[in-house]
């Protein structure tokens, strides 16, 4: 199958080749390509806990913590990064009113390995 729709390839294909200007950049399963090229994860959460930012910065694997009022974006890497955030929130009894994870996609992989979007 040939497609420019990375979401379609990620959902339907067992193996994917990232091709740029006729050259194969990398070939593997969608999961392996994402893990290799985009190991970052983000957790978006909302809490009114005043001490939360300091606690979030201490999370193993956390690379950055951005705060906008009561909204936090915690970025990090590692297979268990999201689990570390959950353990921090649960273990310290931080009251959370919203919690979402943002995982990288094949589109992110394409951007990372080629330096441009598919549409460029």
PDB file as gemmi writes it, atoms N, CA and C in Angstrom:
CRYST1    1.000    1.000    1.000  90.00  90.00  90.00 P 1                      
ATOM      1  N   UNK A   1       0.847  -1.167   0.000  1.00  0.00           N  
ATOM      2  CA  UNK A   1       0.000   0.000   0.000  1.00  0.00           C  
ATOM      3  C   UNK A   1       0.898   1.238   0.000  1.00  0.00           C  
ATOM      4  N   UNK A   2       0.564   2.215  -0.784  1.00  0.00           N  
ATOM      5  CA  UNK A   2       1.272   3.486  -0.800  1.00  0.00           C  
ATOM      6  C   UNK A   2       0.302   4.569  -0.355  1.00  0.00           C  
ATOM      7  N   UNK A   3       0.733   5.410   0.588  1.00  0.00           N  
ATOM      8  CA  UNK A   3      -0.136   6.478   1.076  1.00  0.00           C  
ATOM      9  C   UNK A   3       0.693   7.631   1.615  1.00  0.00           C  
ATOM     10  N   UNK A   4       0.109   8.799   1.557  1.00  0.00           N  
ATOM     11  CA  UNK A   4       0.687   9.973   2.197  1.00  0.00           C  
ATOM     12  C   UNK A   4      -0.030  10.250   3.517  1.00  0.00           C  
ATOM     13  N   UNK A   5      -1.005   9.434   3.837  1.00  0.00           N  
ATOM     14  CA  UNK A   5      -1.791   9.610   5.060  1.00  0.00           C  
ATOM     15  C   UNK A   5      -1.169   8.772   6.173  1.00  0.00           C  
ATOM     16  N   UNK A   6      -0.400   9.428   7.023  1.00  0.00           N  
ATOM     17  CA  UNK A   6       0.322   8.709   8.072  1.00  0.00           C  
ATOM     18  C   UNK A   6      -0.624   8.049   9.067  1.00  0.00           C  
ATOM     19  N   UNK A   7      -1.747   8.671   9.355  1.00  0.00           N  
ATOM     20  CA  UNK A   7      -2.708   8.071  10.273  1.00  0.00           C  
ATOM     21  C   UNK A   7      -3.230   6.750   9.712  1.00  0.00           C  
ATOM     22  N   UNK A   8      -3.500   6.726   8.429  1.00  0.00           N  
ATOM     23  CA  UNK A   8      -3.961   5.509   7.752  1.00  0.00           C  
ATOM     24  C   UNK A   8      -2.882   4.421   7.812  1.00  0.00           C  
ATOM     25  N   UNK A   9      -1.649   4.781   7.519  1.00  0.00           N  
ATOM     26  CA  UNK A   9      -0.547   3.816   7.557  1.00  0.00           C  
ATOM     27  C   UNK A   9      -0.347   3.270   8.968  1.00  0.00           C  
ATOM     28  N   UNK A  10      -0.419   4.151   9.955  1.00  0.00           N  
ATOM     29  CA  UNK A  10      -0.233   3.734  11.344  1.00  0.00           C  
ATOM     30  C   UNK A  10      -1.313   2.752  11.778  1.00  0.00           C  
ATOM     31  N   UNK A  11      -2.519   2.966  11.326  1.00  0.00           N  
ATOM     32  CA  UNK A  11      -3.650   2.134  11.723  1.00  0.00           C  
ATOM     33  C   UNK A  11      -3.715   0.814  10.953  1.00  0.00           C  
ATOM     34  N   UNK A  12      -3.318   0.811   9.666  1.00  0.00           N  
ATOM     35  CA  UNK A  12      -3.547  -0.357   8.814  1.00  0.00           C  
ATOM     36  C   UNK A  12      -2.328  -1.228   8.533  1.00  0.00           C  
ATOM     37  N   UNK A  13      -1.136  -0.693   8.694  1.00  0.00           N  
ATOM     38  CA  UNK A  13       0.059  -1.409   8.226  1.00  0.00           C  
ATOM     39  C   UNK A  13       0.832  -2.081   9.353  1.00  0.00           C  
ATOM     40  N   UNK A  14       1.347  -3.283   9.056  1.00  0.00           N  
ATOM     41  CA  UNK A  14       2.219  -3.995   9.990  1.00  0.00           C  
ATOM     42  C   UNK A  14       3.643  -3.448   9.931  1.00  0.00           C  
ATOM     43  N   UNK A  15       4.070  -3.025   8.735  1.00  0.00           N  
ATOM     44  CA  UNK A  15       5.403  -2.451   8.540  1.00  0.00           C  
ATOM     45  C   UNK A  15       5.245  -1.214   7.657  1.00  0.00           C  
ATOM     46  N   UNK A  16       6.070  -0.221   7.944  1.00  0.00           N  
ATOM     47  CA  UNK A  16       6.001   1.047   7.219  1.00  0.00           C  
ATOM     48  C   UNK A  16       7.409   1.440   6.797  1.00  0.00           C  
ATOM     49  N   UNK A  17       7.512   1.954   5.591  1.00  0.00           N  
ATOM     50  CA  UNK A  17       8.778   2.539   5.121  1.00  0.00           C  
ATOM     51  C   UNK A  17       8.572   4.042   5.024  1.00  0.00           C  
ATOM     52  N   UNK A  18       9.446   4.781   5.663  1.00  0.00           N  
ATOM     53  CA  UNK A  18       9.430   6.241   5.542  1.00  0.00           C  
ATOM     54  C   UNK A  18      10.320   6.575   4.353  1.00  0.00           C  
ATOM     55  N   UNK A  19       9.731   7.188   3.324  1.00  0.00           N  
ATOM     56  CA  UNK A  19      10.449   7.498   2.090  1.00  0.00           C  
ATOM     57  C   UNK A  19      10.449   9.001   1.884  1.00  0.00           C  
ATOM     58  N   UNK A  20      11.604   9.545   1.569  1.00  0.00           N  
ATOM     59  CA  UNK A  20      11.733  10.973   1.303  1.00  0.00           C  
ATOM     60  C   UNK A  20      12.508  11.173   0.008  1.00  0.00           C  
ATOM     61  N   UNK A  21      11.882  11.823  -0.958  1.00  0.00           N  
ATOM     62  CA  UNK A  21      12.486  12.070  -2.268  1.00  0.00           C  
ATOM     63  C   UNK A  21      13.019  10.776  -2.893  1.00  0.00           C  
ATOM     64  N   UNK A  22      12.221   9.694  -2.788  1.00  0.00           N  
ATOM     65  CA  UNK A  22      12.575   8.426  -3.409  1.00  0.00           C  
ATOM     66  C   UNK A  22      13.576   7.588  -2.641  1.00  0.00           C  
ATOM     67  N   UNK A  23      14.017   8.044  -1.481  1.00  0.00           N  
ATOM     68  CA  UNK A  23      15.001   7.333  -0.683  1.00  0.00           C  
ATOM     69  C   UNK A  23      14.350   6.789   0.592  1.00  0.00           C  
ATOM     70  N   UNK A  24      14.556   5.499   0.863  1.00  0.00           N  
ATOM     71  CA  UNK A  24      14.023   4.904   2.096  1.00  0.00           C  
ATOM     72  C   UNK A  24      14.866   5.387   3.272  1.00  0.00           C  
ATOM     73  N   UNK A  25      14.195   6.025   4.223  1.00  0.00           N  
ATOM     74  CA  UNK A  25      14.865   6.559   5.417  1.00  0.00           C  
ATOM     75  C   UNK A  25      14.900   5.507   6.530  1.00  0.00           C  
ATOM     76  N   UNK A  26      13.774   4.813   6.738  1.00  0.00           N  
ATOM     77  CA  UNK A  26      13.690   3.801   7.787  1.00  0.00           C  
ATOM     78  C   UNK A  26      12.491   2.897   7.515  1.00  0.00           C  
ATOM     79  N   UNK A  27      12.585   1.660   7.976  1.00  0.00           N  
ATOM     80  CA  UNK A  27      11.502   0.680   7.807  1.00  0.00           C  
ATOM     81  C   UNK A  27      11.344  -0.074   9.116  1.00  0.00           C  
ATOM     82  N   UNK A  28      10.103  -0.196   9.575  1.00  0.00           N  
ATOM     83  CA  UNK A  28       9.832  -0.979  10.787  1.00  0.00           C  
ATOM     84  C   UNK A  28       8.325  -0.954  11.033  1.00  0.00           C  
ATOM     85  N   UNK A  29       7.917  -1.511  12.161  1.00  0.00           N  
ATOM     86  CA  UNK A  29       6.506  -1.408  12.551  1.00  0.00           C  
ATOM     87  C   UNK A  29       6.231   0.040  12.943  1.00  0.00           C  
ATOM     88  N   UNK A  30       4.996   0.483  12.843  1.00  0.00           N  
ATOM     89  CA  UNK A  30       4.684   1.846  13.273  1.00  0.00           C  
ATOM     90  C   UNK A  30       5.099   2.109  14.726  1.00  0.00           C  
ATOM     91  N   UNK A  31       4.842   1.149  15.600  1.00  0.00           N  
ATOM     92  CA  UNK A  31       5.198   1.309  17.011  1.00  0.00           C  
ATOM     93  C   UNK A  31       6.704   1.457  17.193  1.00  0.00           C  
ATOM     94  N   UNK A  32       7.481   0.642  16.504  1.00  0.00           N  
ATOM     95  CA  UNK A  32       8.945   0.704  16.630  1.00  0.00           C  
ATOM     96  C   UNK A  32       9.498   2.006  16.057  1.00  0.00           C  
ATOM     97  N   UNK A  33       8.949   2.462  14.933  1.00  0.00           N  
ATOM     98  CA  UNK A  33       9.403   3.729  14.357  1.00  0.00           C  
ATOM     99  C   UNK A  33       9.141   4.884  15.315  1.00  0.00           C  
ATOM    100  N   UNK A  34       7.965   4.899  15.907  1.00  0.00           N  
ATOM    101  CA  UNK A  34       7.621   5.959  16.858  1.00  0.00           C  
ATOM    102  C   UNK A  34       8.525   5.891  18.075  1.00  0.00           C  
ATOM    103  N   UNK A  35       8.735   4.707  18.624  1.00  0.00           N  
ATOM    104  CA  UNK A  35       9.588   4.562  19.806  1.00  0.00           C  
ATOM    105  C   UNK A  35      11.029   4.990  19.522  1.00  0.00           C  
ATOM    106  N   UNK A  36      11.530   4.671  18.339  1.00  0.00           N  
ATOM    107  CA  UNK A  36      12.915   4.986  17.989  1.00  0.00           C  
ATOM    108  C   UNK A  36      13.128   6.478  17.726  1.00  0.00           C  
ATOM    109  N   UNK A  37      12.216   7.078  16.996  1.00  0.00           N  
ATOM    110  CA  UNK A  37      12.432   8.454  16.551  1.00  0.00           C  
ATOM    111  C   UNK A  37      11.738   9.513  17.401  1.00  0.00           C  
ATOM    112  N   UNK A  38      10.697   9.143  18.118  1.00  0.00           N  
ATOM    113  CA  UNK A  38       9.927  10.105  18.904  1.00  0.00           C  
ATOM    114  C   UNK A  38       9.564   9.510  20.269  1.00  0.00           C  
ATOM    115  N   UNK A  39      10.543   9.322  21.130  1.00  0.00           N  
ATOM    116  CA  UNK A  39      10.256   8.690  22.416  1.00  0.00           C  
ATOM    117  C   UNK A  39       9.549   9.611  23.417  1.00  0.00           C  
ATOM    118  N   UNK A  40       9.346  10.872  23.061  1.00  0.00           N  
ATOM    119  CA  UNK A  40       8.746  11.831  23.975  1.00  0.00           C  
ATOM    120  C   UNK A  40       7.260  11.543  24.197  1.00  0.00           C  
ATOM    121  N   UNK A  41       6.821  11.864  25.380  1.00  0.00           N  
ATOM    122  CA  UNK A  41       5.414  11.762  25.752  1.00  0.00           C  
ATOM    123  C   UNK A  41       5.058  13.067  26.460  1.00  0.00           C  
ATOM    124  N   UNK A  42       3.786  13.436  26.400  1.00  0.00           N  
ATOM    125  CA  UNK A  42       3.311  14.612  27.129  1.00  0.00           C  
ATOM    126  C   UNK A  42       2.074  14.232  27.921  1.00  0.00           C  
ATOM    127  N   UNK A  43       1.982  14.802  29.103  1.00  0.00           N  
ATOM    128  CA  UNK A  43       0.783  14.660  29.918  1.00  0.00           C  
ATOM    129  C   UNK A  43       0.255  16.071  30.142  1.00  0.00           C  
ATOM    130  N   UNK A  44      -1.015  16.262  29.823  1.00  0.00           N  
ATOM    131  CA  UNK A  44      -1.692  17.533  30.057  1.00  0.00           C  
ATOM    132  C   UNK A  44      -2.647  17.310  31.212  1.00  0.00           C  
ATOM    133  N   UNK A  45      -2.520  18.129  32.248  1.00  0.00           N  
ATOM    134  CA  UNK A  45      -3.429  17.969  33.375  1.00  0.00           C  
ATOM    135  C   UNK A  45      -3.755  19.315  33.987  1.00  0.00           C  
ATOM    136  N   UNK A  46      -4.847  19.319  34.737  1.00  0.00           N  
ATOM    137  CA  UNK A  46      -5.303  20.524  35.406  1.00  0.00           C  
ATOM    138  C   UNK A  46      -5.425  20.234  36.888  1.00  0.00           C  
ATOM    139  N   UNK A  47      -4.821  21.100  37.701  1.00  0.00           N  
ATOM    140  CA  UNK A  47      -4.926  20.995  39.152  1.00  0.00           C  
ATOM    141  C   UNK A  47      -4.754  22.374  39.766  1.00  0.00           C  
ATOM    142  N   UNK A  48      -5.450  22.604  40.866  1.00  0.00           N  
ATOM    143  CA  UNK A  48      -5.318  23.860  41.601  1.00  0.00           C  
ATOM    144  C   UNK A  48      -4.295  23.719  42.729  1.00  0.00           C  
ATOM    145  N   UNK A  49      -3.657  22.560  42.852  1.00  0.00           N  
ATOM    146  CA  UNK A  49      -2.665  22.298  43.897  1.00  0.00           C  
ATOM    147  C   UNK A  49      -1.461  23.228  43.713  1.00  0.00           C  
ATOM    148  N   UNK A  50      -1.203  24.081  44.701  1.00  0.00           N  
ATOM    149  CA  UNK A  50      -0.124  25.068  44.602  1.00  0.00           C  
ATOM    150  C   UNK A  50       1.273  24.458  44.554  1.00  0.00           C  
ATOM    151  N   UNK A  51       1.488  23.308  45.175  1.00  0.00           N  
ATOM    152  CA  UNK A  51       2.805  22.687  45.185  1.00  0.00           C  
ATOM    153  C   UNK A  51       3.033  21.691  44.067  1.00  0.00           C  
ATOM    154  N   UNK A  52       2.098  21.593  43.138  1.00  0.00           N  
ATOM    155  CA  UNK A  52       2.166  20.560  42.102  1.00  0.00           C  
ATOM    156  C   UNK A  52       3.375  20.728  41.184  1.00  0.00           C  
ATOM    157  N   UNK A  53       3.702  21.951  40.805  1.00  0.00           N  
ATOM    158  CA  UNK A  53       4.789  22.147  39.847  1.00  0.00           C  
ATOM    159  C   UNK A  53       6.110  21.586  40.358  1.00  0.00           C  
ATOM    160  N   UNK A  54       6.426  21.827  41.606  1.00  0.00           N  
ATOM    161  CA  UNK A  54       7.658  21.296  42.191  1.00  0.00           C  
ATOM    162  C   UNK A  54       7.645  19.773  42.185  1.00  0.00           C  
ATOM    163  N   UNK A  55       6.518  19.197  42.521  1.00  0.00           N  
ATOM    164  CA  UNK A  55       6.392  17.733  42.529  1.00  0.00           C  
ATOM    165  C   UNK A  55       6.533  17.163  41.119  1.00  0.00           C  
ATOM    166  N   UNK A  56       5.938  17.835  40.132  1.00  0.00           N  
ATOM    167  CA  UNK A  56       6.006  17.349  38.753  1.00  0.00           C  
ATOM    168  C   UNK A  56       7.431  17.401  38.214  1.00  0.00           C  
ATOM    169  N   UNK A  57       8.184  18.403  38.604  1.00  0.00           N  
ATOM    170  CA  UNK A  57       9.579  18.520  38.138  1.00  0.00           C  
ATOM    171  C   UNK A  57      10.456  17.380  38.668  1.00  0.00           C  
ATOM    172  N   UNK A  58      10.039  16.755  39.766  1.00  0.00           N  
ATOM    173  CA  UNK A  58      10.809  15.662  40.365  1.00  0.00           C  
ATOM    174  C   UNK A  58      10.471  14.294  39.767  1.00  0.00           C  
ATOM    175  N   UNK A  59       9.526  14.244  38.854  1.00  0.00           N  
ATOM    176  CA  UNK A  59       9.125  12.966  38.254  1.00  0.00           C  
ATOM    177  C   UNK A  59      10.271  12.414  37.410  1.00  0.00           C  
ATOM    178  N   UNK A  60      10.577  11.130  37.622  1.00  0.00           N  
ATOM    179  CA  UNK A  60      11.625  10.478  36.837  1.00  0.00           C  
ATOM    180  C   UNK A  60      11.253  10.491  35.358  1.00  0.00           C  
ATOM    181  N   UNK A  61      12.161  10.961  34.530  1.00  0.00           N  
ATOM    182  CA  UNK A  61      11.923  11.023  33.094  1.00  0.00           C  
ATOM    183  C   UNK A  61      11.354  12.343  32.616  1.00  0.00           C  
ATOM    184  N   UNK A  62      10.931  13.208  33.543  1.00  0.00           N  
ATOM    185  CA  UNK A  62      10.364  14.507  33.151  1.00  0.00           C  
ATOM    186  C   UNK A  62      11.467  15.412  32.619  1.00  0.00           C  
ATOM    187  N   UNK A  63      11.254  15.945  31.435  1.00  0.00           N  
ATOM    188  CA  UNK A  63      12.215  16.841  30.815  1.00  0.00           C  
ATOM    189  C   UNK A  63      11.812  18.305  30.986  1.00  0.00           C  
ATOM    190  N   UNK A  64      10.504  18.564  30.978  1.00  0.00           N  
ATOM    191  CA  UNK A  64      10.042  19.936  31.169  1.00  0.00           C  
ATOM    192  C   UNK A  64       8.643  19.932  31.771  1.00  0.00           C  
ATOM    193  N   UNK A  65       8.368  21.009  32.499  1.00  0.00           N  
ATOM    194  CA  UNK A  65       7.043  21.229  33.076  1.00  0.00           C  
ATOM    195  C   UNK A  65       6.666  22.664  32.747  1.00  0.00           C  
ATOM    196  N   UNK A  66       5.604  22.823  31.971  1.00  0.00           N  
ATOM    197  CA  UNK A  66       5.108  24.153  31.617  1.00  0.00           C  
ATOM    198  C   UNK A  66       3.776  24.369  32.312  1.00  0.00           C  
ATOM    199  N   UNK A  67       3.626  25.565  32.878  1.00  0.00           N  
ATOM    200  CA  UNK A  67       2.396  25.876  33.612  1.00  0.00           C  
ATOM    201  C   UNK A  67       1.734  27.112  33.021  1.00  0.00           C  
ATOM    202  N   UNK A  68       0.446  27.016  32.815  1.00  0.00           N  
ATOM    203  CA  UNK A  68      -0.398  28.136  32.397  1.00  0.00           C  
ATOM    204  C   UNK A  68      -1.562  28.173  33.378  1.00  0.00           C  
ATOM    205  N   UNK A  69      -1.413  28.937  34.432  1.00  0.00           N  
ATOM    206  CA  UNK A  69      -2.443  28.962  35.479  1.00  0.00           C  
ATOM    207  C   UNK A  69      -2.504  27.622  36.172  1.00  0.00           C  
ATOM    208  N   UNK A  70      -3.647  26.943  36.093  1.00  0.00           N  
ATOM    209  CA  UNK A  70      -3.790  25.632  36.723  1.00  0.00           C  
ATOM    210  C   UNK A  70      -3.589  24.485  35.727  1.00  0.00           C  
ATOM    211  N   UNK A  71      -3.202  24.823  34.492  1.00  0.00           N  
ATOM    212  CA  UNK A  71      -2.968  23.812  33.448  1.00  0.00           C  
ATOM    213  C   UNK A  71      -1.474  23.527  33.313  1.00  0.00           C  
ATOM    214  N   UNK A  72      -1.133  22.252  33.299  1.00  0.00           N  
ATOM    215  CA  UNK A  72       0.259  21.826  33.206  1.00  0.00           C  
ATOM    216  C   UNK A  72       0.472  20.955  31.973  1.00  0.00           C  
ATOM    217  N   UNK A  73       1.648  21.108  31.378  1.00  0.00           N  
ATOM    218  CA  UNK A  73       2.104  20.209  30.320  1.00  0.00           C  
ATOM    219  C   UNK A  73       3.439  19.654  30.813  1.00  0.00           C  
ATOM    220  N   UNK A  74       3.465  18.352  31.069  1.00  0.00           N  
ATOM    221  CA  UNK A  74       4.662  17.677  31.562  1.00  0.00           C  
ATOM    222  C   UNK A  74       5.182  16.825  30.412  1.00  0.00           C  
ATOM    223  N   UNK A  75       6.405  17.103  29.973  1.00  0.00           N  
ATOM    224  CA  UNK A  75       6.990  16.356  28.858  1.00  0.00           C  
ATOM    225  C   UNK A  75       8.148  15.521  29.362  1.00  0.00           C  
ATOM    226  N   UNK A  76       8.251  14.319  28.819  1.00  0.00           N  
ATOM    227  CA  UNK A  76       9.335  13.437  29.212  1.00  0.00           C  
ATOM    228  C   UNK A  76       9.426  12.256  28.272  1.00  0.00           C  
ATOM    229  N   UNK A  77      10.268  11.325  28.649  1.00  0.00           N  
ATOM    230  CA  UNK A  77      10.433  10.137  27.819  1.00  0.00           C  
ATOM    231  C   UNK A  77      10.617   8.923  28.708  1.00  0.00           C  
ATOM    232  N   UNK A  78      10.567   7.778  28.085  1.00  0.00           N  
ATOM    233  CA  UNK A  78      10.689   6.522  28.817  1.00  0.00           C  
ATOM    234  C   UNK A  78       9.402   5.737  28.697  1.00  0.00           C  
ATOM    235  N   UNK A  79       9.544   4.418  28.682  1.00  0.00           N  
ATOM    236  CA  UNK A  79       8.384   3.545  28.521  1.00  0.00           C  
ATOM    237  C   UNK A  79       7.349   3.740  29.621  1.00  0.00           C  
ATOM    238  N   UNK A  80       7.788   4.129  30.808  1.00  0.00           N  
ATOM    239  CA  UNK A  80       6.865   4.245  31.935  1.00  0.00           C  
ATOM    240  C   UNK A  80       6.655   5.694  32.372  1.00  0.00           C  
ATOM    241  N   UNK A  81       6.960   6.652  31.493  1.00  0.00           N  
ATOM    242  CA  UNK A  81       6.830   8.052  31.885  1.00  0.00           C  
ATOM    243  C   UNK A  81       5.408   8.404  32.320  1.00  0.00           C  
ATOM    244  N   UNK A  82       4.415   8.017  31.527  1.00  0.00           N  
ATOM    245  CA  UNK A  82       3.029   8.327  31.882  1.00  0.00           C  
ATOM    246  C   UNK A  82       2.665   7.668  33.209  1.00  0.00           C  
ATOM    247  N   UNK A  83       3.119   6.437  33.420  1.00  0.00           N  
ATOM    248  CA  UNK A  83       2.895   5.759  34.697  1.00  0.00           C  
ATOM    249  C   UNK A  83       3.528   6.505  35.856  1.00  0.00           C  
ATOM    250  N   UNK A  84       4.718   7.072  35.637  1.00  0.00           N  
ATOM    251  CA  UNK A  84       5.389   7.867  36.687  1.00  0.00           C  
ATOM    252  C   UNK A  84       4.546   9.087  37.054  1.00  0.00           C  
ATOM    253  N   UNK A  85       3.966   9.738  36.055  1.00  0.00           N  
ATOM    254  CA  UNK A  85       3.109  10.898  36.329  1.00  0.00           C  
ATOM    255  C   UNK A  85       1.887  10.455  37.128  1.00  0.00           C  
ATOM    256  N   UNK A  86       1.280   9.362  36.738  1.00  0.00           N  
ATOM    257  CA  UNK A  86       0.103   8.854  37.452  1.00  0.00           C  
ATOM    258  C   UNK A  86       0.462   8.512  38.896  1.00  0.00           C  
ATOM    259  N   UNK A  87       1.608   7.848  39.100  1.00  0.00           N  
ATOM    260  CA  UNK A  87       2.031   7.505  40.467  1.00  0.00           C  
ATOM    261  C   UNK A  87       2.273   8.764  41.293  1.00  0.00           C  
ATOM    262  N   UNK A  88       2.860   9.791  40.690  1.00  0.00           N  
ATOM    263  CA  UNK A  88       3.094  11.052  41.390  1.00  0.00           C  
ATOM    264  C   UNK A  88       1.769  11.669  41.833  1.00  0.00           C  
ATOM    265  N   UNK A  89       0.838  11.752  40.912  1.00  0.00           N  
ATOM    266  CA  UNK A  89      -0.464  12.354  41.211  1.00  0.00           C  
ATOM    267  C   UNK A  89      -1.191  11.554  42.295  1.00  0.00           C  
ATOM    268  N   UNK A  90      -1.194  10.242  42.169  1.00  0.00           N  
ATOM    269  CA  UNK A  90      -1.901   9.394  43.138  1.00  0.00           C  
ATOM    270  C   UNK A  90      -1.182   9.366  44.486  1.00  0.00           C  
ATOM    271  N   UNK A  91       0.136   9.210  44.455  1.00  0.00           N  
ATOM    272  CA  UNK A  91       0.902   9.085  45.692  1.00  0.00           C  
ATOM    273  C   UNK A  91       0.920  10.340  46.534  1.00  0.00           C  
ATOM    274  N   UNK A  92       0.848  11.482  45.901  1.00  0.00           N  
ATOM    275  CA  UNK A  92       0.878  12.750  46.629  1.00  0.00           C  
ATOM    276  C   UNK A  92      -0.523  13.334  46.813  1.00  0.00           C  
ATOM    277  N   UNK A  93      -1.521  12.576  46.413  1.00  0.00           N  
ATOM    278  CA  UNK A  93      -2.922  12.993  46.532  1.00  0.00           C  
ATOM    279  C   UNK A  93      -3.174  14.361  45.907  1.00  0.00           C  
ATOM    280  N   UNK A  94      -2.602  14.578  44.725  1.00  0.00           N  
ATOM    281  CA  UNK A  94      -2.854  15.813  43.986  1.00  0.00           C  
ATOM    282  C   UNK A  94      -4.241  15.696  43.360  1.00  0.00           C  
ATOM    283  N   UNK A  95      -5.112  16.659  43.634  1.00  0.00           N  
ATOM    284  CA  UNK A  95      -6.466  16.647  43.073  1.00  0.00           C  
ATOM    285  C   UNK A  95      -6.395  17.147  41.630  1.00  0.00           C  
ATOM    286  N   UNK A  96      -6.760  16.280  40.681  1.00  0.00           N  
ATOM    287  CA  UNK A  96      -6.683  16.577  39.256  1.00  0.00           C  
ATOM    288  C   UNK A  96      -8.096  16.618  38.683  1.00  0.00           C  
ATOM    289  N   UNK A  97      -8.392  17.680  37.909  1.00  0.00           N  
ATOM    290  CA  UNK A  97      -9.719  17.793  37.299  1.00  0.00           C  
ATOM    291  C   UNK A  97      -9.717  17.437  35.813  1.00  0.00           C  
ATOM    292  N   UNK A  98      -8.538  17.327  35.192  1.00  0.00           N  
ATOM    293  CA  UNK A  98      -8.429  16.900  33.800  1.00  0.00           C  
ATOM    294  C   UNK A  98      -7.074  16.224  33.630  1.00  0.00           C  
ATOM    295  N   UNK A  99      -7.025  15.140  32.853  1.00  0.00           N  
ATOM    296  CA  UNK A  99      -5.786  14.393  32.637  1.00  0.00           C  
ATOM    297  C   UNK A  99      -5.835  13.792  31.248  1.00  0.00           C  
ATOM    298  N   UNK A 100      -4.866  14.157  30.399  1.00  0.00           N  
ATOM    299  CA  UNK A 100      -4.790  13.608  29.046  1.00  0.00           C  
ATOM    300  C   UNK A 100      -3.338  13.315  28.699  1.00  0.00           C  
ATOM    301  N   UNK A 101      -3.145  12.318  27.873  1.00  0.00           N  
ATOM    302  CA  UNK A 101      -1.796  12.035  27.370  1.00  0.00           C  
ATOM    303  C   UNK A 101      -1.740  12.389  25.889  1.00  0.00           C  
ATOM    304  N   UNK A 102      -0.568  12.820  25.454  1.00  0.00           N  
ATOM    305  CA  UNK A 102      -0.336  13.117  24.046  1.00  0.00           C  
ATOM    306  C   UNK A 102       0.823  12.237  23.606  1.00  0.00           C  
ATOM    307  N   UNK A 103       0.528  11.323  22.693  1.00  0.00           N  
ATOM    308  CA  UNK A 103       1.536  10.387  22.213  1.00  0.00           C  
ATOM    309  C   UNK A 103       1.935  10.774  20.792  1.00  0.00           C  
ATOM    310  N   UNK A 104       3.199  10.594  20.441  1.00  0.00           N  
ATOM    311  CA  UNK A 104       3.631  10.907  19.075  1.00  0.00           C  
ATOM    312  C   UNK A 104       3.026   9.936  18.068  1.00  0.00           C  
ATOM    313  N   UNK A 105       3.005  10.355  16.802  1.00  0.00           N  
ATOM    314  CA  UNK A 105       2.415   9.575  15.726  1.00  0.00           C  
ATOM    315  C   UNK A 105       3.433   9.378  14.604  1.00  0.00           C  
ATOM    316  N   UNK A 106       3.052   8.627  13.584  1.00  0.00           N  
ATOM    317  CA  UNK A 106       3.920   8.470  12.412  1.00  0.00           C  
ATOM    318  C   UNK A 106       4.160   9.809  11.719  1.00  0.00           C  
ATOM    319  N   UNK A 107       3.207  10.703  11.788  1.00  0.00           N  
ATOM    320  CA  UNK A 107       3.388  12.052  11.234  1.00  0.00           C  
ATOM    321  C   UNK A 107       4.567  12.746  11.931  1.00  0.00           C  
ATOM    322  N   UNK A 108       4.650  12.596  13.244  1.00  0.00           N  
ATOM    323  CA  UNK A 108       5.772  13.162  14.008  1.00  0.00           C  
ATOM    324  C   UNK A 108       7.088  12.520  13.587  1.00  0.00           C  
ATOM    325  N   UNK A 109       7.065  11.209  13.355  1.00  0.00           N  
ATOM    326  CA  UNK A 109       8.267  10.503  12.903  1.00  0.00           C  
ATOM    327  C   UNK A 109       8.716  11.060  11.559  1.00  0.00           C  
ATOM    328  N   UNK A 110       7.777  11.213  10.622  1.00  0.00           N  
ATOM    329  CA  UNK A 110       8.124  11.735   9.302  1.00  0.00           C  
ATOM    330  C   UNK A 110       8.766  13.120   9.419  1.00  0.00           C  
ATOM    331  N   UNK A 111       8.176  13.980  10.220  1.00  0.00           N  
ATOM    332  CA  UNK A 111       8.747  15.317  10.435  1.00  0.00           C  
ATOM    333  C   UNK A 111      10.157  15.245  11.012  1.00  0.00           C  
ATOM    334  N   UNK A 112      10.342  14.363  11.972  1.00  0.00           N  
ATOM    335  CA  UNK A 112      11.636  14.257  12.644  1.00  0.00           C  
ATOM    336  C   UNK A 112      12.723  13.748  11.712  1.00  0.00           C  
ATOM    337  N   UNK A 113      12.416  12.712  10.923  1.00  0.00           N  
ATOM    338  CA  UNK A 113      13.469  12.082  10.098  1.00  0.00           C  
ATOM    339  C   UNK A 113      13.719  12.802   8.786  1.00  0.00           C  
ATOM    340  N   UNK A 114      12.726  13.545   8.279  1.00  0.00           N  
ATOM    341  CA  UNK A 114      12.910  14.233   7.007  1.00  0.00           C  
ATOM    342  C   UNK A 114      13.164  15.723   7.164  1.00  0.00           C  
ATOM    343  N   UNK A 115      12.708  16.281   8.282  1.00  0.00           N  
ATOM    344  CA  UNK A 115      12.873  17.719   8.496  1.00  0.00           C  
ATOM    345  C   UNK A 115      11.802  18.562   7.840  1.00  0.00           C  
ATOM    346  N   UNK A 116      10.790  17.927   7.249  1.00  0.00           N  
ATOM    347  CA  UNK A 116       9.698  18.687   6.648  1.00  0.00           C  
ATOM    348  C   UNK A 116       8.413  17.875   6.697  1.00  0.00           C  
ATOM    349  N   UNK A 117       7.287  18.563   6.520  1.00  0.00           N  
ATOM    350  CA  UNK A 117       6.004  17.863   6.523  1.00  0.00           C  
ATOM    351  C   UNK A 117       5.800  17.156   5.184  1.00  0.00           C  
ATOM    352  N   UNK A 118       4.842  16.286   5.141  1.00  0.00           N  
ATOM    353  CA  UNK A 118       4.531  15.533   3.934  1.00  0.00           C  
ATOM    354  C   UNK A 118       4.086  16.476   2.819  1.00  0.00           C  
ATOM    355  N   UNK A 119       3.438  17.546   3.184  1.00  0.00           N  
ATOM    356  CA  UNK A 119       2.878  18.478   2.202  1.00  0.00           C  
ATOM    357  C   UNK A 119       3.940  19.401   1.587  1.00  0.00           C  
ATOM    358  N   UNK A 120       5.135  19.471   2.157  1.00  0.00           N  
ATOM    359  CA  UNK A 120       6.189  20.371   1.636  1.00  0.00           C  
ATOM    360  C   UNK A 120       6.787  19.858   0.342  1.00  0.00           C  
TER     361      UNK A 120                                                      
END                                                                             
